[in-house]
């Protein structure tokens, strides 16, 4: 199998729901050619009102990475 990474444009703010929809399809469709779905994120430390808070932010809002075989 020749799986490659592809970038898929999604509606901004709906990246995780798009990922869940693809993963749900993987479970129901035995012939799905998708092997991996990733929402690229990074952790950022923010100080607000003197308190340290760690946030997880999207590296590329509106995009997800999909590893699949394209036929």
C-alpha positions as a printed Julia matrix, in Angstrom:
71×3 Matrix{Float64}:
   0.0    0.0    0.0
   1.24   3.46  -0.85
  -0.16   5.72   1.87
   0.77   9.4    1.6
  -0.06  12.46   3.7
  -2.63  14.92   2.35
  -3.85  18.24   3.72
  -7.63  18.58   3.83
  -9.34  21.94   4.15
 -12.2   22.01   6.68
 -14.39  24.7    8.12
 -12.41  26.65  10.7
 -13.33  25.52  14.2
 -14.71  22.17  12.95
 -11.39  20.32  12.63
 -12.05  17.87  15.48
 -15.58  17.07  14.28
 -14.21  16.39  10.78
 -11.59  14.09  12.34
 -14.28  12.26  14.3
 -16.42  11.83  11.18
 -13.51  10.3    9.26
 -12.63   7.99  12.16
 -16.26   6.9   12.42
 -16.24   6.07   8.73
 -13.08   4.0    9.23
 -14.88   1.84  11.78
 -17.93   1.23   9.58
 -16.28   0.89   6.15
 -13.89  -2.08   5.88
 -12.57  -0.83   2.52
 -11.62   2.66   3.68
  -8.2    3.69   2.43
  -7.52   6.14   5.28
  -4.94   5.06   7.83
  -4.4    8.19   9.98
  -6.11  11.53  10.72
  -4.31  14.3   12.64
  -5.27  17.8   13.77
  -1.92  19.61  14.16
  -1.78  21.32  17.56
   0.78  22.82  19.92
   0.78  23.74  23.61
   1.13  27.36  24.68
   1.6   28.77  28.16
  -0.43  31.92  28.88
  -0.35  34.1   31.98
  -3.68  35.67  32.87
  -4.42  37.48  36.14
  -1.09  36.23  37.51
  -2.0   32.58  36.93
  -0.25  30.22  34.59
  -2.51  28.42  32.14
  -1.59  25.96  29.42
  -3.64  26.02  26.21
  -3.69  23.68  23.26
  -3.95  25.63  20.01
  -4.28  24.55  16.4
  -1.16  25.04  14.3
  -3.14  25.44  11.07
  -6.77  26.39  11.75
  -9.11  25.01   9.11
  -6.86  22.1    8.06
  -6.36  18.46   9.02
  -3.74  15.95   7.89
  -4.99  12.67   6.42
  -2.78   9.71   5.59
  -4.43   7.61   2.93
  -4.1    5.75  -0.32
  -5.46   7.81  -3.19
  -6.91   5.83  -6.07
